[in-house]
Amino acid sequence: MGNLFSSSIGKKLVMSVTGICLILFLLFHAVMNVVAVFSGDAYNAICGFLGANWYAVGATAVLAVGFLIHILMSFVVTLGNLKARGNQRYATVTRPKKVSWASKNMLVLGIIVVGFIGLHLWQFWAKMMLVELMGHHEVVVGGLTISPTDGTALIQYYFSNVWYALAYVVWLVALWFHLNHGFWSALQTVGWNNQTWLPRLQKAGVALSTIIVLMFLAVVVVFYLRSICGC
């Protein structure tokens, strides 16, 4: 275990594995959120099922630990790469032209992503699961008193604000670049690094990151447009 966190390869492996787990969570979260576009009641039912139940709290704790480890390893690996090999960030055999910009700016993209995750936690997690954990059954948002399981009301409130909506669009653009490069790079680090699999992983990374981002983007755009037309 000590070698895993002390060696360069071990650090990259830890960053890759935690990154893959975070991508899977984002896929789950995107699928869950896009339900709100079709049915606010269904989305609230999901929020109520998760809420502050032991399984949701446990999963959140594990996710938080994995997220912190991923951030820590990304800084450690980046600093090590800058010191030893310039701007090379990941253990890859080749660097395709389509992701060259993303590969050179993964740390910057990651910082943007982390910053907006902080905003997202303040707007949603702090007013939902945290409120329930504190033993409260309602929360005041924008002068309205709502249930902490009324995720639809929170989405409608925040995404009716043009500045919040635009901020999330910026975040999603950064997230797309980060996921696009991070997905295939992480899988390459864990061993899928031959020339047969590399092009497939690159295409899979584009497809997966696009699907995730489009689902999140649909929620932002639809709820913003609904606030404009009043529907």
N, C-alpha and C positions, 0 to 999 in steps of 0.2 A: 504493500500500500504506500509506503514511503517513497519508493522509486516511481510510483505512478504520478505523484505530485511534484517530485523533484527533478525528474528527467524531462528533457524537451519533448520527446515523443509522448511521454506519459501525460504531460500537460495538454498537448494538442488532442490526445485521445479523450481526456476528460472533457475538454471544451467541445469536442465533436459529439460525444454521447449526450451530454446535457443539452447541446443545441438541437439534436434530433428530437429529444423528448419535448423540448419547448415548441418545436415546429408541430409536433403531434397535438400538443395542447392548443396551439393557435388554430389548428384545423378544427378541433372539437369546439372551441369557443366561437369560431366563425360560423359553423353550422348551427350552433345554438342561437347566436344572435340574429341570423338571417330569418329565423322563425318569426321574429317580431315584425318583419315586413309583411308577412302573410296573415298573422294572427297575434294581436297583442295579448289576448287571453291565454293562448297556448304558450307564449313566451313567459308570461307571468307564472303559469303553472310549472314551467321548468325551473324558474327562479325559486318558487316555493318548495319544489322537490329538493333542490340543492340547499339554498339558504345556509343556515348555521348548523346543519346536521353533521354528525360526527364524521361521515365519509367525505363530505365536502370540505370540512375544516381540515381533516387529515390530508386530503389531496392538495389543498391550498398550501399547507405547511411544507409538504414535500416539494411542491412546485417552487415555492419561495426559496428553499435551500438550493435546489437545482439552478434556479435563476441567478442567485448570488454567486454560486460556484462558477457558472458560465461567465459572468461578468469579470470575476477575479481572474480566471484563467485567460480570458481574452486580453486583459491588460498585461498580465505577466508574459504571455506568449508574444504579444505585439512589441513590448519593450525588449524582449529577448531577441526578436527578429530584427528590430531596428538596430540593435547593438551588433548583432552578428552578421546579418545578411541584408541590411538596408530595409526596403519596404516590403520584402516578401513576408506574407502574413500566414500562409497556410502550407501544410505539407502536401504540395501538389507536384505532379510530374510536369505538366504543361499548364500554361495560363491562357485560355482561349480569349480571342479578341473581344467577344461579346460581353465578357464580364471583367475585362481588364480594369475599367474604372471602378467597379464595385470592389474588386480584390484589393485595389490600392487605397480604398477609403472605408474599409469595413469597420474600423474603430470609430470613425466619425459617424457613419451610418448607425452604428450600435449606440452611440451616445444620444443621437436624435431619438432612436427607438426607445431607449431607457427613459429619456426625459418625458416622452408622451405617455409611457406606461405609468409614470408617476402621476400625471394628470388624470389618466383613466382610473387609477386606483382611488384617487381623491373624489372623483365624480361619481363612481359607481360602487366599488368595493366598500369604501368608507361609509357609504350611505345605505348599504344593503347588509352584507354579512357582518361587518363590524358593528353596526347598529344592533343587530340581533344578538351578537355575542355579548353586548353590553346590557342585554335584557330589555331593550326598548322595542315597542311594537309600532312605532311611527317615527317619521323623520320629516323635518320641514325643509323644503327645497323651493326656492323662488316664491316664498310666501304661501306655498301649498303644503298641506299636511298629508303625507301619503304613507302607505305601508312600505317597509323595506323590501318586500317581495314584488313591489310594483315597478319592475324594471322598465316596462313600456313607458310609464310616465316620466322616468328619468331620461330615457332616450329622447322622448319628445321634447322635454324641457331643454336639454343641452344642445341637441342638433337643430333646434329652431333658431339658435343663435348663429348667425353667419360666420362669426369669427371662430367659434368652436368648430363649426363644420369645416371651414378652411384649414384650421389647424390639424384636424384629423386627416384631411386629404394629404397634407404635407407629410404627416406621420406615415400614412399608408404608402406613399411613394418611396420613402426611405426604407420602410419595412420590405417592400417588394425587392429592392436592390439587395438588401441584407439577406433575405431568405433565398433569393435566386442564386447568389454565390455561395452562401453558407450551406445550403442543402447538399449540393454535389461535392463541395469541398470536404464537408464532414464525412460523407460516405466514403470518399476517396481516402481520407485519413484512416478510417477503420479497416481499409483493405481493398475496397473496390476501385483500384487505381490502374487497371490495364486499359489499353487503347480500345478494347471492345466495349467496355462498360462506360468509359468516360463520356462519350457523346450521348449515351442513353441517360446518364445521370444529369447531364446538362439540360437535356430536353425535359426530363422529369422535374428538375428544379424550376424551370420556367413555368411549366404547367401548374405545379403545386403552388408556387408563390403567387401566380396569377389568380388561381381559384380562391385562395385564402383572402387575398387583398380585394378581389371583386365582391366577395360576400360581405366583408366589412364595409366596403365602399357603398354597396347597395343600401345598407342600413342608414348610413350618413345621408346619402342623396335623397332617398325616399322620404325620410322623416323631415328633412329640410324642406323639400317640395310640398309636403303635406302642410307644414306650418305656413307656407306662403299662400297656398290655395284654401287653407282652412278646412281641409277634408281629413 
